[in-house]
């Protein structure tokens, strides 16, 4: 005997809800439609499904068994609907991921763990592949995602590339490696130590070959090859060997080592206290022991804040011809003069290559890009303001304004290559150092008791 599954579902809903109207509402149907379905089911089986005269409705033994099957069908139907919705929304299903071994172990596996905390219904199938196998797997639809080095895949319009992390490989060694004692590293120093060879087909091999080409050699002294990430890390820790590794892998390993070495867990209040003390130290440039350098930095830092804030306020709060409060131009000039004094003092007298190496103050490097463009921008801003205020020469006004705009644009366009980000990196690094010292995980050596810098 074949029964209509919908009739069984409606029977289960009526019994669970306690009435025909309530069961119909649960299923999104009308009461007459459910009543007809129940009558058809009773006629089909030839037996009553409810005990007469009972309110709420009570099932007969047969009705109880059929309702149990109806509940199973309802549950299966809901699971199927959830599976379809989850698949369409990306919250359920299977994701096949392939990637290079070292990067997958150090970074991607942790990212997958964090992802599954948010989407526990997604199953991730991970495979280790080097570049040639990954290209073939992507083209044959054997994997959904390929974790590849930046810039090495160009598979056409059918594929999309999204950057996860900036790609940069480095030469890695143990923390107390003899190379780190050299004041200046030279390319041929790398040939004095054994090396760990990357896995065959690994993109790290191309970087190792570039190192060989840069030092004019055809081969290195390879003492270890074919290992997993942990085996390579352990081998480096016990030997003077060198290896080419992704920078993100080295950073992740150091972070994991620091976390494991922590002797105590800091509370939120402890971390907040360390952050406050770090900000307080940064506010007075406490990292500088010599007062001239500290005063120079304080002049530039607070002058820069005052200069930028007053510029923004005057430009956006008073855009029209209305009168600007006299205090704002005064503070703007004060901030600009603080930058000039601190910047010129640092530029001509306090820079390390000038003060200690005897270099010319006009010898410029990338580290001088921020200070140089900042001083030039402020100097031309003051000159432009002076000429414009005195109405001395319209042509000079426009020339000075153009130079001001040029150096201001150069100041902010060159942020990725200048030391501007250094202002924010140093407090963050100082906070990390304080946290590691507080929880006992710091692996940094103690500060030297003597000053070994000698002025020649």
C-alpha positions in Angstrom: 0.0 0.0 0.0 1.5 3.4 -1.0 0.6 6.4 1.2 1.0 10.0 0.3 3.9 11.5 2.1 2.2 14.9 2.4 -0.7 13.3 4.2 1.7 11.8 6.8 3.4 15.1 7.3 0.1 16.9 7.9 -1.0 14.2 10.4 2.2 14.7 12.4 1.8 18.5 12.3 -1.9 18.2 13.5 -0.9 16.0 16.5 2.1 18.1 17.4 0.1 21.3 17.3 -2.9 19.9 19.1 -5.5 20.7 16.5 -6.3 20.8 12.7 -6.3 24.6 12.5 -3.0 24.9 14.4 -1.4 22.1 12.3 -2.5 23.8 9.1 -1.0 27.1 10.3 2.3 25.3 11.1 2.5 24.0 7.5 1.2 27.2 5.9 -1.9 25.5 4.6 -5.7 26.1 5.1 -7.7 24.2 7.6 -10.2 22.7 5.0 -7.3 21.4 2.9 -5.7 19.6 5.9 -9.1 18.2 6.9 -9.6 16.7 3.5 -6.1 15.2 3.5 -6.7 13.5 6.9 -10.0 12.2 5.6 -8.3 10.8 2.5 -5.6 9.2 4.6 -8.2 7.5 6.9 -10.0 6.3 3.8 -6.8 4.9 2.4 -5.8 2.9 5.5 -9.4 2.0 6.4 -8.9 2.7 10.0 -9.5 5.8 12.3 -6.5 7.9 13.1 -7.9 9.8 16.1 -9.8 8.8 19.2 -13.3 10.1 19.1 -14.4 12.7 21.6 -10.9 13.7 22.8 -9.7 17.3 22.9 -6.9 18.0 22.1 -6.8 15.3 19.4 -5.4 12.0 20.5 -4.1 9.5 18.0 -5.1 5.8 17.7 -2.2 3.4 17.8 -2.1 3.3 14.0 -2.3 7.1 13.9 0.6 7.3 16.4 2.8 5.2 14.1 1.9 7.0 11.0 2.6 10.4 12.7 6.1 9.2 13.7 6.8 8.5 10.0 5.4 11.9 9.1 7.8 13.6 11.6 10.7 11.8 10.0 9.7 13.1 6.6 9.3 16.7 8.0 12.7 16.5 9.6 14.3 15.2 6.4 12.6 17.9 4.3 13.8 20.7 6.7 17.4 19.3 6.5 17.2 19.3 2.8 16.0 22.9 2.7 18.7 24.0 5.1 21.3 22.2 3.0 20.1 24.0 -0.1 20.0 27.4 1.6 23.4 26.8 3.3 24.9 25.9 -0.1 23.5 29.0 -1.8 24.7 31.2 1.1 28.1 29.5 1.4 27.5 28.4 5.0 27.4 24.7 4.3 29.1 22.3 2.0 32.7 21.2 1.1 35.6 23.4 0.1 38.6 21.8 -1.5 41.8 23.8 -0.9 45.3 23.1 -2.3 48.5 25.0 -1.4 52.2 25.0 -1.0 53.2 22.9 2.1 55.1 25.4 4.3 52.6 28.2 3.8 49.6 25.9 4.4 51.1 24.6 7.6 52.1 27.9 9.1 49.4 30.3 8.0 46.4 28.8 6.1 45.7 26.0 8.6 45.2 28.6 11.3 43.0 30.7 9.0 40.9 27.6 8.2 40.5 27.0 12.0 39.3 30.6 12.5 36.9 30.3 9.6 35.3 27.1 10.9 34.6 28.8 14.2 32.4 31.1 12.2 31.1 28.5 9.8 31.1 25.1 11.6 28.9 23.5 8.9 31.6 23.9 6.2 33.9 20.9 5.6 37.4 21.8 4.4 39.5 19.3 2.4 43.1 20.4 2.3 45.8 19.1 -0.1 49.5 19.8 -0.4 50.5 20.8 -3.9 53.3 22.7 -5.6 52.6 25.1 -8.5 52.4 22.7 -11.4 50.0 20.3 -9.7 47.9 23.2 -8.4 47.5 24.6 -11.9 46.3 21.2 -13.2 44.0 20.7 -10.2 42.4 24.1 -10.7 41.8 23.6 -14.4 40.4 20.1 -13.9 38.1 21.3 -11.1 39.7 19.0 -8.5 40.1 21.9 -6.0 38.1 25.0 -5.5 40.9 27.3 -4.1 44.6 27.3 -4.7 47.0 29.0 -2.3 49.8 30.2 -4.6 52.7 32.7 -4.6 51.8 36.2 -5.7 52.2 36.9 -9.4 53.0 33.3 -10.6 49.6 32.3 -12.0 47.9 33.8 -15.1 45.2 31.3 -16.0 43.0 33.7 -17.9 39.6 35.2 -17.3 38.1 32.0 -15.8 40.0 32.4 -12.6 40.2 35.1 -10.0 43.2 36.0 -7.8 42.8 37.6 -4.4 45.8 38.6 -2.3 45.8 37.1 1.2 49.2 38.4 2.5 52.0 40.4 0.9 54.5 37.9 -0.7 58.0 38.1 0.5 60.6 35.4 1.1 63.5 35.8 3.5 66.7 33.9 4.5 65.9 32.3 7.9 68.3 31.1 10.6 68.3 30.4 14.4 68.2 33.5 16.7 71.9 33.2 17.8 73.3 32.3 14.4 76.9 33.5 13.8 75.8 35.6 10.8 73.8 37.9 13.1 77.0 39.0 14.8 78.3 40.6 11.6 77.7 44.4 11.5 77.3 44.3 7.7 76.2 41.2 5.8 77.7 40.5 2.4 76.4 38.1 -0.2 79.4 35.7 -0.1 78.8 35.3 3.7 75.9 33.1 2.8 78.2 30.5 1.3 80.0 29.8 4.5 77.1 27.9 6.0 75.1 24.8 5.1 71.6 25.2 3.5 68.2 23.6 3.6 66.9 22.8 0.1 63.2 23.6 -0.6 60.9 20.8 -1.6 61.1 19.9 -5.3 58.8 22.1 -7.3 58.5 24.6 -4.5 58.4 28.3 -5.5 61.0 28.9 -2.8 63.5 27.2 -5.1 63.4 30.1 -7.5 64.4 32.5 -4.7 67.2 30.2 -3.7 68.4 30.2 -7.4 68.3 34.0 -7.4 70.5 34.1 -4.3 73.0 31.8 -6.1 73.0 34.1 -9.2 73.5 37.2 -7.1 76.6 35.9 -5.5 77.9 34.3 -8.7 77.7 30.7 -7.6 76.2 27.6 -9.2 75.6 25.5 -6.1 75.3 25.7 -2.3 76.3 23.4 0.5 72.9 21.6 0.9 72.9 19.5 4.1 69.1 18.9 4.5 66.2 18.5 2.1 62.8 17.1 1.7 61.5 17.9 5.2 58.2 19.2 6.4 57.9 22.7 7.9 58.4 21.5 11.5 61.4 19.4 10.6 63.0 22.3 8.8 62.4 24.6 11.8 63.8 22.0 14.2 66.9 21.5 11.9 67.5 25.2 11.8 67.2 25.5 15.6 70.0 23.0 16.1 72.4 23.9 13.4 74.0 26.9 11.6 72.1 26.1 8.5 70.2 28.7 6.4 66.9 28.3 4.6 64.6 30.4 2.3 61.2 30.7 3.9 58.2 33.0 3.5 58.4 35.9 5.8 54.8 35.2 7.1 55.9 31.7 8.0 58.9 32.9 10.0 56.7 35.5 11.7 54.0 32.9 12.5 56.6 30.6 14.0 58.0 33.3 16.2 54.5 34.2 17.4 53.6 30.6 18.2 56.9 30.2 20.1 56.3 33.3 22.0 52.8 32.1 23.0 54.0 28.8 24.1 56.9 30.3 26.1 54.5 32.6 28.1 54.8 31.9 31.8 51.6 33.6 32.8 48.4 34.9 31.2 47.9 38.6 31.2 44.5 39.9 32.1 42.7 42.7 30.2 43.6 45.1 32.9 47.3 44.2 32.7 47.3 44.7 28.9 45.5 48.0 29.2 48.0 49.2 31.8 50.9 48.3 29.5 49.2 50.1 26.6 48.8 53.2 28.7 52.4 53.2 29.9 53.6 52.6 26.2 51.5 55.6 25.0 52.8 57.7 27.9 56.4 56.9 26.9 55.7 57.6 23.2 54.1 60.9 24.2 57.5 62.1 25.6 59.7 60.2 23.2 61.0 58.2 26.1 62.9 55.7 23.9 65.5 58.4 23.2 68.2 58.7 25.9 69.9 61.8 24.5 68.0 65.0 25.1 68.8 66.7 21.8 67.3 63.8 19.8 64.3 63.6 22.1 63.5 67.4 21.9 63.9 67.3 18.1 61.4 64.5 17.8 59.0 66.1 20.2 59.1 69.3 18.3 58.4 67.5 15.0 55.7 65.2 16.5 53.6 67.8 18.3 54.3 70.4 15.6 53.0 68.0 13.0 49.8 67.2 15.0 49.2 71.0 15.5 49.9 71.8 11.9 47.7 69.1 10.4 44.8 69.6 12.8 44.6 73.3 12.3 44.9 72.9 8.5 42.0 70.5 8.4 39.9 72.7 10.7 40.5 75.9 8.6 39.9 74.1 5.3 36.7 72.2 6.2 35.2 74.2 9.0 35.7 77.6 7.4 35.6 77.0 3.7 33.9 80.2 2.8 35.0 83.8 2.9 33.9 84.1 6.6 36.3 85.2 9.2 38.6 82.5 10.6 39.3 82.8 14.4 42.7 84.4 14.9 43.9 81.5 17.1 43.8 79.0 14.3 46.3 80.7 11.9 48.5 81.4 15.0 48.5 77.8 16.0 49.1 76.8 12.4 52.2 79.0 12.2 53.4 77.7 15.6 53.1 74.1 14.5 54.9 74.8 11.2 57.8 76.5 13.1 58.0 73.6 15.5 58.4 71.2 12.6 61.0 73.4 10.9 63.1 73.8 14.1 62.9 70.1 15.0 63.3 68.9 11.4 66.3 71.1 10.5 68.0 70.3 13.8 67.6 66.6 13.2 68.4 66.8 9.5 71.7 68.7 9.7 73.0 67.7 13.1 71.4 64.6 14.7 71.1 62.0 11.9 73.2 59.0 12.6 75.1 59.1 9.3 75.8 62.8 9.8 76.6 62.7 13.6 78.5 59.5 13.8 79.6 58.4 10.3 80.8 61.8 9.2 78.5 61.9 6.1 77.5 65.1 4.5 74.1 66.5 5.6 73.1 66.6 2.0 73.7 62.9 1.5 70.1 61.6 1.2 68.7 58.1 1.5 65.3 56.6 1.6 65.2 57.0 5.4 65.4 60.7 4.9 62.4 60.9 2.6 59.8 61.7 5.2 61.8 64.3 7.1 63.0 66.0 3.9 59.6 66.3 2.2 58.0 67.3 5.5 60.4 70.2 6.1 60.2 71.3 2.4 56.4 71.2 2.5 56.2 73.2 5.7 58.9 75.7 4.6 57.0 76.4 1.3 53.7 76.6 3.2 55.1 79.3 5.4 56.6 81.2 2.5 53.4 81.0 0.5 51.4 82.2 3.5 53.8 85.1 4.0 53.8 86.2 0.4 50.0 85.8 0.1 49.3 87.8 3.2 51.6 90.7 2.2 50.3 90.7 -1.4 53.9 91.1 -2.5 53.9 89.2 -5.9 51.0 87.2 -7.4 53.4 85.2 -9.6 55.5 84.2 -6.5 52.3 83.3 -4.7 51.4 80.8 -7.3 54.9 79.4 -7.6 55.2 78.9 -3.8 51.7 77.4 -3.7 52.6 74.9 -6.5 55.8 73.9 -4.6 53.8 73.5 -1.4 51.3 71.2 -3.1 54.1 69.2 -4.8 56.0 68.5 -1.6 52.8 67.8 0.4 51.7 65.3 -2.2 55.2 63.8 -2.3 55.0 63.5 1.5 51.9 61.4 1.6 52.4 59.5 -1.7 55.7 58.2 -0.5 54.4 57.0 2.9 54.9 53.3 2.0 58.6 53.9 1.4 59.3 56.6 4.0 59.6 56.5 7.8 56.2 58.0 8.4 54.8 54.6 9.3 57.7 54.4 11.7 55.7 56.8 14.0 53.0 54.1 14.4 55.1 51.0 14.2 57.4 51.9 17.1 54.7 52.2 19.8 53.1 48.9 18.5 56.5 47.2 18.7 57.2 48.7 22.1 53.8 47.4 23.4 54.5 43.9 22.1 57.9 44.0 23.8 56.3 45.0 27.1 53.7 42.3 26.8 56.3 39.6 26.1 58.4 40.8 29.0 55.4 40.8 31.3 54.2 37.3 30.4 57.7 35.9 30.4 57.8 34.9 26.7 60.4 37.5 25.5 63.4 36.0 23.7 65.2 39.3 23.2 68.7 39.6 24.7 69.3 41.9 27.7 70.4 45.5 26.8 74.1 46.0 26.6 75.7 47.4 29.7 78.2 49.5 27.7 78.0 51.8 24.8 80.1 50.5 21.9 79.4 53.3 19.5 82.6 55.4 19.2 82.7 58.7 17.3 85.5 58.5 14.8 
